[in-house]
């Protein structure tokens, strides 16, 4: 079992930046993927980005590619989501997730073993 705690959300103007953090504890993260998902009011939860812990390989959704970057710090067991050029449509609760590696299809699906509690990101126009 992996425990996940997100932080770094807040209110920002359109065009601004935020960095989200997700601190993991519990079992080792080797052979795991960690990812970010988001859910806007009235919408379903959607995939944002994922990273394979061992290799550092990343995968970003088309909606955030070129604006958001996922990364990780092995020593701190923390994954980050750097969000630049934010838009009002990025407003959502952002969730961190972790699961054993099962390819990018699994990493980008809602079928995750562990979820954080979420952090609110609000982008004003």
Helices and strands as residue ranges (DSSP letters): E 2-7, E 10-13, E 18-26, E 32-39, E 46-52, E 58-60, E 68-73, E 78-83, G 88-90, E 92-100, H 103-107, E 114-115, E 119-124
